[in-house]
Amino acid sequence: MANEINSLVIDKGTDLLPIGTVVLLDIMVQPLMIYGRMQQQADKEGVWDYVACPYPQGHISEETNVFFNHVQIKQVIFKGFESEGEQLMKEKLKSLSARNDSDEKNH
């Protein structure tokens, strides 16, 4: 019981994480801060769950953008602010993602 109470682990869950969340990926040592969701990388096909920048440096240039999907997150270090507006945005993104998945299956 004491281990659970003292745990600092943040569950990444299955929903998109809020803007400002700091994560670690399996493929990188550098922490990343999420600043966009459901993003298309320039000159690439498909949509990524997230775009992030190095933390604590922040957005330096387009070359330092990191695009990745939720399943690639190894650890959540800090979870971003979740207001009522964030909850509404998350629901809109979820429905948009479901619609895109449905459209892809039908083509």
N, C-alpha and C positions, 0 to 999 in steps of 0.2 A: 504494500500500500504506500509506503514512504517513497518508493521509487516513482510511482505514478504521480504523486503529489509534487515531487521535485523535478519531474520531467520537463524539459524545454523543447520537446519535439512538437513541431507544428505539422499536422496532417495536411497533405496537399489535396486530399479529396479528389473528386472527379469533375467538379465544376471549374470553369475558368477562374483563375486567381485575379484579384484586383490590381489595378495600376499601383505601382510603388512596392510591390512584393519583391523581395530579394531571394534569389534561388541559387542553388548549385546544380549543375548538370553533370552527368557521367563523363561527358566528353571534354570538360573544361575544369580547370582549377579555380579560375577567376569567378567570384560571385557576380551575378547579373541582376540588374533591376528592371523589372518589366515596365515598359512605358506604352505598350500598344498590344491590342488583342485582335485576333482574326485579321492578320496582316498578309498582304501579298508582297513578296520581295520583287524589286524592280527586275524586269527582264526574265522572270521565272514564272512557271506555271504553278497553279495551286495556291492554297492559303495556309499559312502557318497559324498555330494557336496564339503565338506570342512573338513580339519583337522586344529585345532588351538591349541595354547598354551595360558596359562594365561598371561595377560598383567597387569603390566609391568615386571613380573618375567621372562618371556620367557620360552623356552623349558627346563624343568627340568629333566624329565624322560618320558618313555613311559606311565607311569601311569597318567601323567598329560595331555596327549593328549585328546582333545575333538573333537569327530566326530559329524557332524551335517549337516542338509540340509538347503538350502536357505530359505525355508518357515519358519524355526524356528528363523530367525533373527528378533529381536524386534526393534533394532536400530543400525544404522551405526554411530560410533563415529568419525572415521577417515577413509578416503578412500585411499588405497595404490596407489603407483606410477603406472601410465599407459603410458608406452612407445609404440612405434610402435611394438616392439617385444611382449609386453603384449597383444596388440590387435590381433596379429597373433595367439598367444597361446590361447587366449580366443575363437577365431573362430575354432581352431583345437579341443579344448575341447568340444565346442558346437556340432560339427559334430560327434565326437566320442560318445557323450551322445545320440544324435539322433539315431545313428547306434545301440547302445546298447539297447535303448528303442524299436527299431524296431525288433531286434533279440529276445528280451524277449516276444514280442507280437506274434511272429511267432512260439514259442515253447510251 
